[in-house]
Amino acid sequence: MSFKNPVGIIAANRLPIGKINGFYKKISPETLYQNLIKQQFNKNPLLKKADIDFYFWEM
């Protein structure tokens, strides 16, 4: 993968981990991921949504 613009990692967090049919069984992965992204914007006030043009999520 090549990038035309500089690439940087500003923060790294993990999604919650739980057992199958455990505490998070009624919460979709999308909802968990949305909460994680919101936390990153709250922790990094200089980060603006317009500054992000690509994200990489690997399982």
MDAnalysis code that builds the backbone (N, CA, C; Angstrom):
import MDAnalysis as mda
import numpy as np

u = mda.Universe.empty(177, n_residues=59, atom_resindex=np.repeat(np.arange(59), 3), trajectory=True)
u.add_TopologyAttr("name", ["N", "CA", "C"] * 59)
u.add_TopologyAttr("resid", np.arange(1, 60))
u.add_TopologyAttr("resname", ["MET", "SER", "PHE", "LYS", "ASN", "PRO", "VAL", "GLY", "ILE", "ILE", "ALA", "ALA", "ASN", "ARG", "LEU", "PRO", "ILE", "GLY", "LYS", "ILE", "ASN", "GLY", "PHE", "TYR", "LYS", "LYS", "ILE", "SER", "PRO", "GLU", "THR", "LEU", "TYR", "GLN", "ASN", "LEU", "ILE", "LYS", "GLN", "GLN", "PHE", "ASN", "LYS", "ASN", "PRO", "LEU", "LEU", "LYS", "LYS", "ALA", "ASP", "ILE", "ASP", "PHE", "TYR", "PHE", "TRP", "GLU", "MET"])
u.atoms.positions = np.array([
    [0.850, -1.168, 0.000],
    [0.000, 0.000, 0.000],
    [0.895, 1.230, 0.000],
    [0.635, 2.168, -0.881],
    [1.418, 3.392, -0.905],
    [0.516, 4.595, -0.685],
    [1.076, 5.639, -0.088],
    [0.324, 6.839, 0.245],
    [0.994, 8.051, -0.386],
    [0.194, 8.977, -0.876],
    [0.716, 10.212, -1.451],
    [1.017, 11.236, -0.364],
    [0.286, 11.194, 0.716],
    [0.440, 12.136, 1.829],
    [1.116, 11.450, 3.007],
    [1.700, 12.228, 3.919],
    [2.304, 11.627, 5.111],
    [1.278, 10.833, 5.919],
    [1.753, 9.790, 6.517],
    [0.895, 8.905, 7.312],
    [1.367, 8.959, 8.756],
    [0.428, 8.994, 9.672],
    [0.794, 8.992, 11.075],
    [-0.252, 8.303, 11.924],
    [0.200, 7.707, 12.991],
    [-0.702, 7.100, 13.970],
    [-0.769, 8.068, 15.142],
    [-1.974, 8.508, 15.464],
    [-2.112, 9.476, 16.552],
    [-2.584, 8.833, 17.844],
    [-3.232, 7.689, 17.745],
    [-3.728, 7.020, 18.944],
    [-4.043, 5.573, 18.603],
    [-4.028, 4.747, 19.601],
    [-4.378, 3.347, 19.399],
    [-5.144, 2.858, 20.621],
    [-6.286, 2.302, 20.381],
    [-7.108, 1.711, 21.433],
    [-7.688, 0.409, 20.899],
    [-8.228, -0.363, 21.783],
    [-8.845, -1.632, 21.400],
    [-10.333, -1.586, 21.684],
    [-11.051, -2.388, 20.933],
    [-12.461, -2.591, 21.235],
    [-12.560, -3.507, 22.445],
    [-13.664, -3.443, 23.159],
    [-13.837, -4.354, 24.297],
    [-13.834, -5.809, 23.833],
    [-13.341, -6.666, 24.685],
    [-13.313, -8.096, 24.379],
    [-14.269, -8.794, 25.342],
    [-15.074, -9.665, 24.808],
    [-16.014, -10.394, 25.656],
    [-16.210, -11.806, 25.148],
    [-16.886, -12.585, 25.927],
    [-17.181, -13.962, 25.551],
    [-18.365, -14.001, 24.592],
    [-18.448, -15.044, 23.806],
    [-19.582, -15.234, 22.912],
    [-20.851, -15.304, 23.753],
    [-21.872, -14.549, 23.350],
    [-23.148, -14.445, 24.061],
    [-22.968, -13.891, 25.472],
    [-21.947, -13.080, 25.650],
    [-21.687, -12.477, 26.954],
    [-22.285, -11.079, 27.056],
    [-21.604, -10.214, 27.768],
    [-22.073, -8.875, 28.089],
    [-22.395, -8.038, 26.850],
    [-21.602, -8.172, 25.803],
    [-21.755, -7.335, 24.604],
    [-22.616, -7.977, 23.515],
    [-23.316, -9.049, 23.817],
    [-24.048, -9.781, 22.776],
    [-25.144, -8.957, 22.106],
    [-25.693, -7.964, 22.774],
    [-26.770, -7.162, 22.181],
    [-26.255, -5.871, 21.535],
    [-24.942, -5.682, 21.544],
    [-24.350, -4.480, 20.963],
    [-23.621, -4.871, 19.688],
    [-23.954, -4.212, 18.593],
    [-23.343, -4.557, 17.314],
    [-21.879, -4.113, 17.280],
    [-21.056, -4.792, 16.484],
    [-19.666, -4.367, 16.332],
    [-19.556, -2.927, 15.815],
    [-20.483, -2.535, 14.952],
    [-20.485, -1.179, 14.420],
    [-20.669, -0.140, 15.530],
    [-21.554, -0.427, 16.461],
    [-21.796, 0.484, 17.582],
    [-20.556, 0.577, 18.477],
    [-19.928, -0.544, 18.746],
    [-18.710, -0.538, 19.550],
    [-17.622, 0.281, 18.855],
    [-17.506, 0.120, 17.551],
    [-16.481, 0.840, 16.799],
    [-16.777, 2.338, 16.763],
    [-18.034, 2.704, 16.607],
    [-18.410, 4.122, 16.619],
    [-18.035, 4.770, 17.947],
    [-18.274, 4.074, 19.037],
    [-17.909, 4.606, 20.356],
    [-16.399, 4.784, 20.479],
    [-15.646, 3.861, 19.919],
    [-14.194, 3.960, 19.952],
    [-13.712, 5.194, 19.182],
    [-14.291, 5.449, 18.022],
    [-13.921, 6.621, 17.225],
    [-14.276, 7.910, 17.968],
    [-15.453, 7.962, 18.568],
    [-15.849, 9.151, 19.335],
    [-14.859, 9.419, 20.465],
    [-14.401, 8.368, 21.135],
    [-13.428, 8.527, 22.218],
    [-12.135, 9.142, 21.699],
    [-11.710, 8.726, 20.503],
    [-10.475, 9.268, 19.940],
    [-10.599, 10.761, 19.666],
    [-11.741, 11.193, 19.149],
    [-11.933, 12.613, 18.891],
    [-12.016, 13.402, 20.202],
    [-12.586, 12.813, 21.237],
    [-12.651, 13.484, 22.534],
    [-11.269, 13.605, 23.180],
    [-10.423, 12.599, 22.994],
    [-9.086, 12.606, 23.584],
    [-8.121, 13.515, 22.825],
    [-8.405, 13.758, 21.548],
    [-7.501, 14.538, 20.693],
    [-8.251, 15.723, 20.103],
    [-8.392, 16.815, 20.852],
    [-9.194, 17.946, 20.393],
    [-8.660, 18.626, 19.133],
    [-7.378, 18.451, 18.819],
    [-6.831, 19.045, 17.596],
    [-7.175, 18.232, 16.353],
    [-7.629, 17.004, 16.556],
    [-7.997, 16.140, 15.445],
    [-9.378, 16.520, 14.921],
    [-9.463, 16.734, 13.623],
    [-10.736, 17.089, 12.982],
    [-11.121, 15.996, 11.991],
    [-12.399, 15.738, 11.877],
    [-12.866, 14.701, 10.958],
    [-12.418, 14.973, 9.527],
    [-12.358, 16.234, 9.158],
    [-11.955, 16.601, 7.798],
    [-10.488, 16.250, 7.523],
    [-9.673, 16.082, 8.570],
    [-8.261, 15.760, 8.398],
    [-8.031, 14.284, 8.082],
    [-9.025, 13.457, 8.275],
    [-8.882, 12.015, 8.076],
    [-9.513, 11.635, 6.747],
    [-8.694, 11.081, 5.855],
    [-9.256, 10.673, 4.566],
    [-9.173, 9.164, 4.367],
    [-8.577, 8.442, 5.335],
    [-8.479, 6.998, 5.214],
    [-8.250, 6.399, 6.591],
    [-8.854, 5.265, 6.845],
    [-8.534, 4.528, 8.061],
    [-8.383, 3.066, 7.674],
    [-7.582, 2.370, 8.422],
    [-7.310, 0.969, 8.150],
    [-7.682, 0.169, 9.370],
    [-8.537, -0.793, 9.171],
    [-8.977, -1.630, 10.279],
    [-8.747, -3.077, 9.880],
    [-7.862, -3.742, 10.567],
    [-7.526, -5.115, 10.234],
    [-7.920, -6.012, 11.402],
    [-8.507, -7.130, 11.077],
    [-8.884, -8.082, 12.113],
    [-7.887, -9.191, 12.178],
])
